[in-house]
C-alpha cells in the first residue's frame, strides 16, 4: 500500500493517527509506504505519527525526515510486518520544500525485496530532477539491484502523461496500468480527479490493484490509499 496521510489530518480537519491506522488495517497489507508524517510537531500535538500508526498495526517502522525544523520532523516511512532493514534514507534534489527517499530491504519467504518510498515536489522541473536522481546509481540504478525484484511507491505529484511518470515507466510497470480493473484517481479523497499516487513494479507479478475509496478512507486524509496484490518470485 502507498498512502499520503496528510499529517493524519482528515477532510473533516480532525487529526487522528488511529483513524489512519484503521484505514490501513482494513486492507491487511504486509508493506506500507506512508508520506507526509509529522513526528514531534506542535501543530499535530507532538505525536510521533509514524510510530503511533506502526504500533497500532503491530508493524516495524522505518522513518526518514525530509524536513527537520529544530526538533520537529516531517517525512515518509515504510512499515512492514516482515523482517526488514533500512538500506538507505536521504534527500533528493529539491527546489522548494525538501524531499527525500527511503530504501528498505524486506525479507519474504527467504527472498529479499527492495522497497522504495518517496514524495516528489510540486514543480515540474523539480520532479524530473528527482526522478532522474532516483533512477541513478545511488538508488534504483544501484548495481546490487540488477535482476532483483523492486517496488517503488509514493506520492509522485505526477500523472500518467507526465515526463516523470514516463521516465519511470521505461523500466518499471505501474500497478494500476497492469491491473484488470480500470485505473482510478487518488486525489483529492472526497472528489478524486488526479492519479498521482503510484506503485511501480519491476520483476514482480501483479495480481490486482485497487484505490480504496470507501467510507473512512474518504475522511482520514486528503489522498486515497492505493493497494497492490503481488507475487514475489
Secondary structure, 3 states (H helix, E strand, C coil): CEEECHHHECCCCCECHHHHHHHHHCCCCCEEEEEEEEECCHHHCCCEHHHHHHHHHCCEEEEEEEEEECCEEEEEEEEECCCEEEEEEEEECCCCCCEEEEEEEEEECCEEEEEEEEECCCCHHHHHHHHHHHCCCCCCCCHHHCCCCEEEEEECCCCCCCHHHHHHHCCCEEHHHHCCCCCCCCECCCCCCECCEEEEEECEEEEEEEECCCCCHHHHCCECCEEEEEEEC
